[in-house]
Amino acid sequence: MSNVNPVKEVPILETGRLLLRELTVLDTDDIFEYASQPETIIYLPWESHKSQDDTLSFLKMVSEKFSTSDNINWGIEFKSKRKIIGSIEIRKWNDINRCGDIGYALSPAYWNKGIMSEALRRVIKFAFEELNLNRVEAHCDENNTGSYRVMEKAGMKYEGTLRQKVFVKGQFVSMKLYSLLQSEYNS
């Protein structure tokens, strides 16, 4: 991990229904709306936002991570509603290993609509075509069926389960690991 992000601005990425763009304080209400819902974070390592101060702290952290590390976090804007409904990030890539880790969260109101798979496919395209990564990977709680279905729909391959990999909300959790190689993406 470097101490300066080689990407100078959060790039705008677009799909048929989505605009992936930089999050700003103007998005505070939208982010708080989904990040305060317990369903959103049931399998995630962070707590639900209790106030807009939590959301503002999240936005500050996103900005700091972008400026000081290899990390890009996009807001997922549903174009027809002009509303932020989730976020997706790629982190921890570097010029030596050329591997990036992807994570995401989405408002429960937009689950099971193919939205996160659409966003993930676009970030994977960016990772291989713009960042020139060799590998992207993502992991999720082994019980998070929705998340690993997103990865599978985006073309990622299941590699295995990392037993009791992380300590989340008072317990050790096993994580499913998925990846996609540039050679698989190009074929």
Secondary structure, DSSP 8 states (H G I E B T S, - for coil): --SS-S--S---EE-SSEEEEE--GGGHHHHHHHHT-TTTTTTSSS----SHHHHHHHHHHHHHHHHHSSEEEEEEEETTTTEEEEEEEEE---TTT-EEEEEEEE-GGGTTSSHHHHHHHHHHHHHHHTS--SEEEEEEETT-HHHHHHHHHTT-EEEEEEEEEEEETTEEEEEEEEEEEHHHHH-
